[in-house]
Amino acid sequence: MTLGSLRNSSSMTSSFLLSGIPGLEHMHIWISIPLCFMYLVSILGNCTILFIIKTEPSLHEPMYLFLSMLALTDLGLSLCTLPTVLGIFWVGARDIGHNACFAQLFFIHCLSFLESSVLLSMAFDRFVAICRPLHYASILTNTVIGRIGLASLCRSVALIFPLPFMLKRFPYCGSPVLSHSYCLHQEVMKLACADIKANSIYGMFVIVSTVGIDSLLILFSYSLILRTVLSIASRAERLKALNTCVSHICAVLLFYMPMIGLSVIHRFGKKAPHLVQVVMGFVYLLFPPVMNPIVYSVKTKQIRDRVTHALCY
């Protein structure tokens, strides 16, 4: 065995080191307070949405069934990152084993792309409701909604399933430090002491075939919706139709803008300050699960009334 191979084998790492906010390690316990609050709002908010939809018979409609899928996905995303994020900011637990890291990134990416699918499904729901109102009930039956949800889940799992195995075959040497408080594929693969071209190409393929296609189809759906709305003679009816889309448009922007920003920084922003990557990472995974229940509670009268009634009584 050569001296070089001995040096490489001795420097192989069996775990990764997660990061908090660089330069503010002494403030982590205080930073954990708003983070805990955000996780609490996310978990309670999405559980409240699910409870209201389940217990209110008038909400057993396609729009709200898709909303319950969104709430479940957001809840899963929050629970995926909560242990490692709070572990770092509470007790400084940075170490994470390879298998645990691969499992976490599988669930994070799988749920992220599942949320993209759910948002596309909700855009289709709005398209049918506005452009084909007479056929709404016959097109979006419970069976069809169930199949859409199952197909979305299967697509996400099938595309993300190879990633942990593609990462597991690599040796990892040198610095094992990750930039975030959780594991992401595009970051872990950069720590490998091997050719990562296949992972990079496959990762780009997954993004294009999920987020890329979904976002284009959402834009196409809204172009058709806008064309239909503009053909309505009554201004009041036009505003009423558009108002039913506001919550979904907000959810789309809350999801896609941070995801696109983080992807651009990881792939092209090598000179960007490390703090920017960390902050964008938190925005990407925490902001949508926190804000979606708030947006839908404010904009959806049935949910708002139930929340108000529960708080008042």
URDAGI-V360099 format. One record per residue. N is the residue number from 1. RES is the residue in one letter. PSI is psi as a letter, one per 20 degrees, with the letter a starting at -180 (* if undefined). Layout:
[[N	RES	PSI] [N	RES	PSI]]
This chain:
[[1	M	p] [2	T	r] [3	L	h] [4	G	g] [5	S	h] [6	L	g] [7	R	g] [8	N	g] [9	S	h] [10	S	h] [11	S	j] [12	M	p] [13	T	q] [14	S	i] [15	S	r] [16	F	r] [17	L	o] [18	L	r] [19	S	q] [20	G	c] [21	I	o] [22	P	p] [23	G	i] [24	L	k] [25	E	h] [26	H	i] [27	M	j] [28	H	h] [29	I	h] [30	W	h] [31	I	h] [32	S	h] [33	I	g] [34	P	h] [35	L	g] [36	C	g] [37	F	g] [38	M	g] [39	Y	g] [40	L	g] [41	V	g] [42	S	g] [43	I	g] [44	L	g] [45	G	g] [46	N	h] [47	C	h] [48	T	g] [49	I	g] [50	L	g] [51	F	g] [52	I	g] [53	I	h] [54	K	h] [55	T	i] [56	E	o] [57	P	h] [58	S	i] [59	L	j] [60	H	l] [61	E	r] [62	P	g] [63	M	g] [64	Y	h] [65	L	h] [66	F	h] [67	L	h] [68	S	h] [69	M	g] [70	L	g] [71	A	g] [72	L	g] [73	T	g] [74	D	h] [75	L	g] [76	G	g] [77	L	g] [78	S	g] [79	L	h] [80	C	h] [81	T	i] [82	L	g] [83	P	g] [84	T	h] [85	V	g] [86	L	h] [87	G	g] [88	I	g] [89	F	h] [90	W	g] [91	V	j] [92	G	k] [93	A	n] [94	R	h] [95	D	p] [96	I	p] [97	G	q] [98	H	g] [99	N	g] [100	A	h] [101	C	g] [102	F	h] [103	A	g] [104	Q	g] [105	L	h] [106	F	g] [107	F	h] [108	I	g] [109	H	h] [110	C	g] [111	L	h] [112	S	g] [113	F	h] [114	L	h] [115	E	h] [116	S	g] [117	S	g] [118	V	g] [119	L	h] [120	L	g] [121	S	h] [122	M	h] [123	A	h] [124	F	h] [125	D	g] [126	R	h] [127	F	g] [128	V	g] [129	A	h] [130	I	g] [131	C	h] [132	R	l] [133	P	h] [134	L	h] [135	H	j] [136	Y	g] [137	A	h] [138	S	h] [139	I	g] [140	L	m] [141	T	r] [142	N	h] [143	T	g] [144	V	g] [145	I	g] [146	G	g] [147	R	h] [148	I	g] [149	G	g] [150	L	g] [151	A	h] [152	S	g] [153	L	g] [154	C	g] [155	R	g] [156	S	g] [157	V	g] [158	A	h] [159	L	h] [160	I	h] [161	F	h] [162	P	h] [163	L	g] [164	P	h] [165	F	h] [166	M	h] [167	L	h] [168	K	h] [169	R	i] [170	F	q] [171	P	q] [172	Y	p] [173	C	r] [174	G	b] [175	S	p] [176	P	j] [177	V	p] [178	L	q] [179	S	i] [180	H	r] [181	S	j] [182	Y	r] [183	C	p] [184	L	q] [185	H	g] [186	Q	i] [187	E	g] [188	V	g] [189	M	h] [190	K	i] [191	L	i] [192	A	q] [193	C	l] [194	A	r] [195	D	o] [196	I	j] [197	K	g] [198	A	g] [199	N	g] [200	S	g] [201	I	g] [202	Y	h] [203	G	g] [204	M	h] [205	F	g] [206	V	g] [207	I	g] [208	V	g] [209	S	i] [210	T	f] [211	V	g] [212	G	g] [213	I	g] [214	D	g] [215	S	h] [216	L	g] [217	L	h] [218	I	g] [219	L	g] [220	F	g] [221	S	g] [222	Y	h] [223	S	h] [224	L	h] [225	I	g] [226	L	h] [227	R	g] [228	T	g] [229	V	g] [230	L	i] [231	S	i] [232	I	p] [233	A	g] [234	S	p] [235	R	h] [236	A	g] [237	E	h] [238	R	g] [239	L	h] [240	K	g] [241	A	g] [242	L	h] [243	N	h] [244	T	i] [245	C	i] [246	V	g] [247	S	g] [248	H	g] [249	I	g] [250	C	g] [251	A	h] [252	V	g] [253	L	g] [254	L	h] [255	F	g] [256	Y	h] [257	M	g] [258	P	h] [259	M	g] [260	I	g] [261	G	g] [262	L	g] [263	S	g] [264	V	g] [265	I	g] [266	H	h] [267	R	h] [268	F	i] [269	G	l] [270	K	h] [271	K	j] [272	A	q] [273	P	q] [274	H	h] [275	L	h] [276	V	g] [277	Q	g] [278	V	g] [279	V	g] [280	M	h] [281	G	g] [282	F	g] [283	V	g] [284	Y	g] [285	L	h] [286	L	h] [287	F	g] [288	P	g] [289	P	h] [290	V	g] [291	M	h] [292	N	g] [293	P	h] [294	I	g] [295	V	g] [296	Y	h] [297	S	h] [298	V	g] [299	K	i] [300	T	o] [301	K	g] [302	Q	g] [303	I	g] [304	R	g] [305	D	g] [306	R	g] [307	V	g] [308	T	g] [309	H	g] [310	A	h] [311	L	h] [312	C	h] [313	Y	*]]
